[in-house]
Amino acid sequence: MQPALIKTIVIVGGGTSGWMTATALATILKGRYQIKLVESDDIGIIGVGEATIPMIQLFNKIIGIDENDFVRATQGTFKLGIEFVNWGQLGDRYMHGFGKIGQDLWTTRFDQYWRKMRALGRAQPLEQYSITRMAAKANKFMPATDEVANSPLNHIAHAYHFDANLYARYLRGIAEQRGVQRIEGKIVHVSQREPDGHVDAVQLESGARVEGDFFIDCSGFRGLLIEETLKTGYEPWTHWLPCDRALAVPCSSAPRLLPYTRATAHKAGWQWRIPLQHRIGNGHVYCSQFISDDEAAATLLSNLDGKPLADPRPIRFTTGMRKQGWNKNVVAIGLSSGFLEPLESTSIHLIQSAIQRLINFFPDQGFNPVDIKEYNRQSRFEIERIRDFVILHYKVNQRSDAEFWKACAAMSVPDTLAHKIELYRARGRVLRIDDELFTEDGWLQVLEGQNQPVEAYNPLADLQPTDDTAAYLESVRTVIAKCVNVMPDHEAYIAKHCAAAKVN
Ligand code: FAD
């Protein structure tokens, strides 16, 4: 018997993941399938998730949206990286900037020459060889341009900060125009067919039944289909990422509109600061084993740059991943598929890459177990490598002022991460495994920014005469400084290209 043709796709949930999935599928599938999205106004969306990484530009390109229009509609700002405060030791400050560090010219990586010259006192701090870090520091922004050949201006990599509620609304407008049918209502029952247990419909409080052949679970942490119905199971990572709560609060804007996210480590967690055009998004992610909710709230409120615009909103979570992102005829995307705290702003990226994978393994007729297995293998690989990168920030700290940080420094980490740290400590080598998300330059910036000692540099850096190496580093540094000089101020760039309507 031929497996049944898939005709109707039902997306459960209308948060960032639901509307990103709906918009992408409506664009790519070009009306060949019926797409329905069910969301409940009463339940609402999580509404945090305001910082992104540069890959989101690819998503915008696929769905065909104009950058300025999107930034304007979401009260967005531009993001060149994340500044980490107090992560190595109290008082430390470094940035993980997007894009390249330096310019590869000779045999080994740029940072190996830098390391050699730094030891000789003939190199400046690493940040001075990164255009995004220097631009962020100077509060400058412009997108990459290829108008000047071989210029660092070609390498500016940027992402966005945006209001998650406005983003969902913006995408909804596009998805509905492209044929997605939105159904408002609370799902009270999920029905499964015999004999294979595939989901065949969701039933709303109103009594209406929404039937489908293929279901995408974007229902948030609860995982209405993937967990509550299919009992897929969850793999917790709290032994490596023990933070389990967050408090989120917006505050009024501060005078300078910074082109970067800030992550400030506190006593038992860390605080995010995300500048938007109309407000600043803030939140304190913390470990309830080491700090009370009241103290966490007090810490958050005493570290705001503006007046709080609401009471702190509590959120609870368990870091980890769903054992299978795809089970039977249900694919979990977004919070229903797992959660890593937002330290490196990766959740929205994970939504985007799950959509890409779904497209790569799109089931036209029935469901092929081989495809499902490969989808799940790739999902696991991706999130585990990101997990390691997030754990790295906790593991390589030298803070002796707080029990939480001492416990993080002492914890054992996944073998994959231990191997990377070991490689780095020996010869400053940074490793990117297959096509994992974070680049060598990303790993380098965190390891170096958090004071990890390196025994020696790659001996091949000695193949170049020392004076030539010094001159080479200096030329990279001065060209970057000149480029940053001509870049516009971040706020001026927004005012000219994508200022949103003022909110009172
Ligand atoms: P939700 O937004 O929770 O949406 C769930 C949807 O399901 C809603 O529409 C709801 O109405 C619907 N639903 C649920 N149950 C039912 C039902 N019974 N009937 C009908 N509808 C139902 N990500 C980043 O990339 N960058 C960040 O800076 C970032 N910061 C974060 C900070 C915190 C504290 C947290 C917790 C997350 C953060 N994230 C961040 C992650 C990001 O918020 C999520 O990945 C993103 O918002 C996607 O959420 P979602 O759509 O999966 O779930």
Boltz pocket constraint, residues with backbone or C-beta under 6 A from the ligand:
constraints:
  - pocket:
      binder: B
      contacts: [[A, 12], [A, 13], [A, 14], [A, 15], [A, 16], [A, 17], [A, 18], [A, 38], [A, 39], [A, 40], [A, 41], [A, 43], [A, 44], [A, 45], [A, 46], [A, 47], [A, 48], [A, 49], [A, 50], [A, 51], [A, 52], [A, 164], [A, 185], [A, 186], [A, 187], [A, 188], [A, 218], [A, 219], [A, 220], [A, 221], [A, 224], [A, 246], [A, 248], [A, 283], [A, 315], [A, 317], [A, 333], [A, 334], [A, 335], [A, 336], [A, 340], [A, 342], [A, 345], [A, 346], [A, 347], [A, 348], [A, 349]]
      max_distance: 6.0
